[in-house]
């Protein structure tokens, strides 16, 4: 999961898993997918712009993220609850480059609508960060276990349709077609051209950013970018094992030369991130069909925002405190990186329950204006911010 300060104030966790050289993909390929209806429809519950679905295991309902940018995972709590056994242990890297040894296991079965998945190979992840806990995530349905189905995401009706027969899907109005390749984890990768540089973009429903490009690629072509570049300092994302240890520069700009899957993305708002990807903040404006068999994605546009307004800072959660996590790089920004946030819109942080803090986190995208109080030199100072279009 990922968020930028485009649509959300808060820094949000990224779910992006990369395996070390000794890959467990063979185990994670395991699993039989049985669908008992021609089309099964599964409702989507959107949290922090991310699509969650209900699954059933042993007659009990759980909350799983629908994530084309990851392989199937279950939480450590669920692993213990089901008394599963480890099949192997591997080093896994998160989106920030942090490494940890994780367990690979086999989940005997999982139901999603009329879909039955048997002997599902999955990674065991400890979703213990504040950001993950607020979404009440129990696991992830990843690309490795939906690749044999045709998948239609209907964002208008908030439902995902699964079928083994492509002809059964209503494709009226789907007038855009993208080709993709898949990586070893079966994740869809879109071949792209950025100022003459060839690269791949991950099609990632598990990221709630808009369009991200790694800073390395942007720095290599920076002299060719004619549009203004807005720079933030600090952190605007966190991986499953925490955030990057060093503050960094984060760019926002509108490129003149960006093609993704042979489609122009000129003048779309792009930010630098840990991975080249198209996230759900962009994808939510479309209905789309994923066709792994023919390596195609079909699109039907719903609506498009004319502008993307952003705040000039973003808070983050660290050591049981809200802090200023990133700020617009300017000489006179009123906030300082790392300052403790005492209140948000009149709500005292230390007086809020965990549920109230989560509600603030989950619903902050509705804010157009925000007032924060920060602790500085033993004084509590108030500041008010409004979303701005820095690219007028």
SULVEN-V940352 format. One record per run of one state. SS is the DSSP state (hx for helix, st for strand, lp for the rest). FROM is the first residue (numbers start at 1). LEN is the number of residues. If there is no record, write none. Layout:
ss=SS from=FROM len=LEN
ss=SS from=FROM len=LEN
This chain:
ss=lp from=1 len=11
ss=st from=12 len=2
ss=lp from=14 len=4
ss=st from=18 len=2
ss=lp from=20 len=5
ss=hx from=25 len=4
ss=lp from=29 len=3
ss=st from=32 len=4
ss=lp from=36 len=3
ss=st from=39 len=5
ss=lp from=44 len=1
ss=st from=45 len=3
ss=lp from=48 len=2
ss=st from=50 len=8
ss=lp from=58 len=2
ss=st from=60 len=8
ss=lp from=68 len=5
ss=st from=73 len=3
ss=hx from=76 len=6
ss=lp from=82 len=4
ss=st from=86 len=8
ss=lp from=94 len=5
ss=st from=99 len=14
ss=lp from=113 len=2
ss=st from=115 len=11
ss=lp from=126 len=4
ss=hx from=130 len=6
ss=lp from=136 len=3
ss=st from=139 len=4
ss=hx from=143 len=3
ss=lp from=146 len=4
ss=st from=150 len=5
ss=lp from=155 len=4
ss=st from=159 len=5
ss=lp from=164 len=2
ss=hx from=166 len=3
ss=lp from=169 len=7
ss=st from=176 len=4
ss=lp from=180 len=1
ss=st from=181 len=2
ss=lp from=183 len=5
ss=st from=188 len=7
ss=lp from=195 len=2
ss=st from=197 len=7
ss=lp from=204 len=7
ss=st from=211 len=4
ss=hx from=215 len=10
ss=lp from=225 len=5
ss=st from=230 len=5
ss=lp from=235 len=2
ss=st from=237 len=3
ss=lp from=240 len=2
ss=st from=242 len=1
ss=lp from=243 len=5
ss=st from=248 len=7
ss=lp from=255 len=3
ss=st from=258 len=3
ss=lp from=261 len=2
ss=st from=263 len=2
ss=lp from=265 len=4
ss=st from=269 len=5
ss=lp from=274 len=3
ss=st from=277 len=2
ss=lp from=279 len=1
ss=hx from=280 len=4
ss=lp from=284 len=2
ss=st from=286 len=6
ss=lp from=292 len=4
ss=st from=296 len=6
ss=lp from=302 len=8
ss=st from=310 len=1
ss=lp from=311 len=2
ss=st from=313 len=6
ss=lp from=319 len=2
ss=st from=321 len=8
ss=lp from=329 len=11
ss=st from=340 len=5
ss=lp from=345 len=2
ss=st from=347 len=2
ss=hx from=349 len=3
ss=lp from=352 len=2
ss=hx from=354 len=13
ss=lp from=367 len=2
ss=st from=369 len=8
ss=lp from=377 len=2
ss=st from=379 len=8
ss=lp from=387 len=1
ss=st from=388 len=1
ss=lp from=389 len=4
